[in-house]
Amino acid sequence: MYRLAVLLAIAWLIRSHHERIRVQGDWPITVSEVKAFLPGAHRLKVDSGPRGGLDVVDAAGHRIGYAVRTLPDSRDIIGYSGPSDVLVVFDAEDKGVGIAFRQSYDTPSHVEDVKMEFLFMESWNGRAWDAISEISDFNEAGIYGVSGATRTSEAVMESITHRLAVTKGEDGLNRRVEFHGNDFALLAFLAGGCLFAFWKKKALQKWRWMYSVATIGLLGLWMGDLIAQSLVVGWIESRIPWEATPGLVVFVGAAFLLPWFTKQPVYCQFICPHGNLQRWMMKIVPATWKRPLPLDGKWIGRWIPVMLVVVVVAVSFLQLDFDLAGIEPFDAYLIKSAGIATICVAIAGLVISLFFPMAYCKYGCPTGWLLEFVRKRSGKARFGERDWMGLGLLSVAAIIYLVPLSVWLG
């Protein structure tokens, strides 16, 4: 339970971090900004709903308002010389109580003229969110541009209405779960892996070689639906696409839950195409080629996957321009779109496995490490090396989460 809790906690931190970035962006709204309009504001709570703003909460924990900023959603709306980031604050009944410039890339003198035109700045007060978002004719709505700073004020008006009209949720989209051919194929491979893992009858096991070949040819090279860090992290950062690829969601979920419930590493041992390809290579190379890995090599190898997971966590939190698919071999099975890095990792892992059987699975796979990490153990539980590794990973994630992004990126 501890290990699963560690992974879930890290996933929650990543998800919460990306929700915070999605709503707050690179220049977060502060409580002091909102206090100018809602004096009772005590803290701001990220709203993960379709509005993508901040609930304003008082000291007693009651919601007293709502705040949004126009950037980055309205960044394409340019004034005289650039966009403006405008704070828009509503009360508990979703009626406007004020707007304020937070930052502007527009001409400073024009921005100052708009700020000083109180009639314009207060034109939004008392108007409901929906009413503002539906404005198409500002003159008809009684909101007029500022003389001498017409384009700047018009851009502010357009930015506000555009931001309030934007719903970052999935309103109106088809949320019906639909199974397609690939989904059924994935469930079939999952069922096959479970059969070979839990049904040890010789009559069935003699066909395992055919299943193994099918995972390499169909699941790997044809479908390309392999579990990888890039896939898992992408889902955590955004959301699980259960309605678009329900079969893959069940497939990935089972890969983590089966070893936790049953002790059996079903995916790694029976389903993974790269693992099966290494097993076939073990059979075709002479036994004299195989070597035991030195103890020092084993010690170093145990740390490689966990350090790669640290890289994954850092890339996700810091939003680094780094393709996580390149640290694993799985995208190499999508030959037409595979990058150089993932191809190199795949080839290197297979070559090394000629001499050190299953070396990549044992000492190089971060996804395999995570699946093994949650695997239930027999006997009395004790706090071992992997548990300390997991605690270290959680600590790294928590530290990066708690320290502002601007500190890390300098």
C-alpha positions, 0 to 999 in steps of 0.5 A, a space after each residue: 500500500 505504501 508504494 502505491 501511495 507514493 506513486 499516487 502522491 507523485 502523480 497528484 503533485 504533477 497533476 496539481 502542478 500542471 493545473 496550477 500552471 494552466 490557470 496561473 501561467 508564468 506570473 501567478 495572481 496573488 492574494 494582494 491583487 484580489 484584495 483591492 476588489 475583495 478585501 476579505 480575500 485570504 487565499 486563492 484556490 485553483 479551479 480545475 473546472 472549465 473556467 480555469 480560474 481561481 476561487 477566492 476564499 476568505 479566512 473562514 474558508 467560504 468562497 467570496 469570489 472568483 478571479 481570472 487573468 486574460 493571458 495567456 488565453 488572449 495573447 493573440 489580441 494585440 493593442 497598439 503594440 502588444 497584448 495586455 494581461 488584465 485581472 478580472 474579479 467577480 463576487 460570489 454571485 459571479 458579478 464583476 467587481 473590478 478589472 486591473 492591468 497586471 502587465 502590458 506589452 502595449 505602449 505605456 502611455 496608452 496603458 496609463 490613459 486607459 488606467 486613468 479612465 475610471 468610467 472605462 475601468 468600472 464599466 465591467 462592474 455589476 455585469 455577470 460573467 455570462 453577460 460579459 462573455 456574450 458581448 458582441 457590440 461594445 457600444 450597444 453594451 455601453 462600454 466605450 473605448 478610451 479616446 487617445 488610446 482607442 486600440 489599447 482599450 479595444 484590445 482590453 475589451 476583446 481580451 476580457 470577453 474572449 477570456 470569459 468565453 473560453 472554456 478550457 473544459 470539454 463542454 459540448 464535446 462527445 464524452 461517449 465511450 467508444 471501443 474500436 478495433 485497437 481497443 479490442 486488440 489491446 484487451 485481447 493481448 491483456 487477456 492473453 497475458 493473464 492466461 499465461 500468467 495465471 494458468 500454468 497448464 502445459 496445454 496452454 503454455 506450449 502456445 506461449 511462443 506464438 503469443 510472444 511473437 504476436 506481441 512483437 509483431 502486432 502489439 509492437 510493430 503494427 499497433 505501437 501501443 506500448 506503455 511508456 513514461 511519455 504516455 503515462 506522464 502525458 495522461 497525468 499532466 492533462 487527463 486520461 482519454 478514457 472516451 477516445 481510447 478506453 482499451 488502452 486505459 484499461 490496458 495501462 491500468 491493469 499493467 499497474 494494478 495486476 502486480 499490486 493485487 496478484 504479485 504477478 508482473 503480467 505486463 513485463 513478463 508476458 506482454 511487453 514486446 521489447 521484453 519478449 524480443 530480448 527473450 527470443 534473442 537469448 534463445 538464438 545466441 550461443 550460450 558462450 556469449 552470455 556473461 553474468 553482470 558483475 556485482 558493481 554493475 548490478 549495483 549501478 544498474 539498480 540506480 539507472 531506472 530510478 534516476 531516469 524516473 527522476 529525469 521524467 519527474 524533473 522534465 514534467 515539473 519544469 516543463 523542459 523541452 525534452 522528449 521523454 520518448 527518447 529515454 526508452 526504446 518503446 517508440 522505436 517500434 513505431 518505425 515511421 515516426 521513431 526518433 533517433 534517440 529511442 532507436 538508439 536506446 532500443 538497439 543498444 538495449 538489444 545488443 547488451 542483452 546478447 551478452 547480459 540476458 534481459 539487461 535492459 529490463 532489469 537495469 535500464 527500464 524506468 517503466 519496468 521499475 515503476 511496475 516492479 515498484 508497486 508489485 506486491 511481495 510475499 512474506 513480511 513487509 519490510 522497508 527496503 532499498 526500493 522503498 527508500 528510492 520511492 521516498 526519495 522520488 516523492 521528496 524530489 517531486 514535493 520540493 520541485 512542487 513547493 518551490 516556484 517555477 521561476 526559481 528553478 528556471 532562473 
